[in-house]
Amino acid sequence: MKWIMTRKAFGLVGLAAMLLAAPAFSHHSFAVFDQSKVLHMAGTVKEFELVNPHAWLHLNIVNEKGDVSTWSFEAGSPRNW
């Protein structure tokens, strides 16, 4: 009887751990990006941040009117490079 109670307790703890870990998987979803579209941009590198959890590339881009705007691009984790 004691063995069955212990097994149930471990099962409930395992289930709770899976449910609490679910938001971690959704953090890295790419659903908000249109991966079928490619956009080429040219500019001057303003800053490159090699930080965890994601690296960032900041570019100064000049439009047709001569106005400068800063675009930021998120890259993968430096740990995976």
C-alpha positions as CSV (number, residue, x, y, z in Angstrom):
1,M,0.0,0.0,0.0
2,K,2.8,2.4,0.9
3,W,4.5,1.6,-2.5
4,I,1.3,2.6,-4.4
5,M,1.1,6.0,-2.5
6,T,4.7,6.7,-3.3
7,R,4.2,5.9,-7.0
8,K,1.1,8.2,-7.1
9,A,3.1,11.0,-5.5
10,F,5.9,10.7,-8.0
11,G,3.4,10.6,-10.8
12,L,1.7,13.8,-9.6
13,V,5.1,15.6,-9.2
14,G,6.1,14.5,-12.7
15,L,2.8,15.8,-14.1
16,A,3.1,19.1,-12.3
17,A,6.7,19.5,-13.6
18,M,5.6,19.0,-17.2
19,L,2.7,21.4,-16.9
20,L,5.0,24.1,-15.3
21,A,7.6,23.6,-18.0
22,A,5.2,24.1,-20.9
23,P,5.6,27.9,-21.0
24,A,9.4,27.4,-21.6
25,F,8.6,25.7,-24.9
26,S,6.4,28.5,-26.1
27,H,9.1,31.1,-25.5
28,H,11.0,30.0,-28.6
29,S,8.0,29.9,-30.9
30,F,8.6,31.3,-34.4
31,A,4.9,31.5,-35.3
32,V,5.0,35.3,-35.3
33,F,7.5,35.4,-38.1
34,D,6.8,34.9,-41.8
35,Q,9.6,32.4,-42.6
36,S,8.6,32.3,-46.3
37,K,9.6,36.0,-46.8
38,V,13.2,37.1,-47.1
39,L,14.1,40.8,-46.5
40,H,17.5,42.1,-47.5
41,M,18.7,45.2,-45.8
42,A,22.0,47.2,-45.9
43,G,23.2,49.6,-43.3
44,T,26.0,50.6,-40.9
45,V,26.5,48.5,-37.8
46,K,25.6,50.6,-34.8
47,E,26.1,47.9,-32.2
48,F,26.5,44.2,-31.9
49,E,25.6,42.7,-28.5
50,L,26.9,39.2,-27.8
51,V,24.8,38.5,-24.8
52,N,22.6,35.6,-23.4
53,P,20.0,34.5,-24.1
54,H,20.1,36.1,-27.6
55,A,22.6,38.1,-29.5
56,W,21.5,41.4,-31.1
57,L,22.7,43.3,-34.2
58,H,21.7,47.0,-34.4
59,L,21.9,48.6,-37.9
60,N,21.6,52.3,-38.9
61,I,19.6,52.2,-42.2
62,V,19.1,55.2,-44.5
63,N,15.8,55.3,-46.4
64,E,15.1,57.0,-49.8
65,K,14.5,60.4,-48.1
66,G,17.9,60.2,-46.3
67,D,16.4,59.6,-42.9
68,V,18.3,57.3,-40.6
69,S,16.5,54.7,-38.5
70,T,17.9,52.0,-36.3
71,W,16.8,48.4,-36.9
72,S,17.5,45.6,-34.4
73,F,17.9,42.0,-35.4
74,E,17.7,39.1,-32.9
75,A,20.0,36.1,-33.3
76,G,20.4,32.9,-31.5
77,S,22.2,32.3,-28.3
78,P,25.9,32.9,-28.2
79,R,26.2,29.7,-26.3
80,N,25.2,27.7,-29.4
81,W,27.8,29.3,-31.7
